[in-house]
Amino acid sequence: MELTASARNRTGIRDADGMAVASFVLGLLGLLVLNIVLGPTAIVLSGLALWRGTARRGRALLGLALGVADLVVLATVFTSSGAVIWNFGG
């Protein structure tokens, strides 16, 4: 069974929309845990979603911004403490 061109197009847009939502969720989650992994993953997924023409462009851009913020938080924590760990309290 082969999909028609319009069915393939709808499937591609749905996949891109899912990537946009996933990039937003992973970027948001990456602010709290595993930002060294989740930040770049959010950036890649949002880039793919934007390239594929997602209908959720704002969510993809927000996922991109959160992915970059994950890496900024990682760099800040690394330069302040000298290690890639969270240290609350002193």
Secondary structure, DSSP 8 states (H G I E B T S, - for coil): ----HHHHHHHHHHHHHHHHHHHHHHHHHHTTS-HHHHHHHHHHHHHHHHHTT-S-HHHHHHHHHHHHHHHHHHHHHHHHHSSSS-----
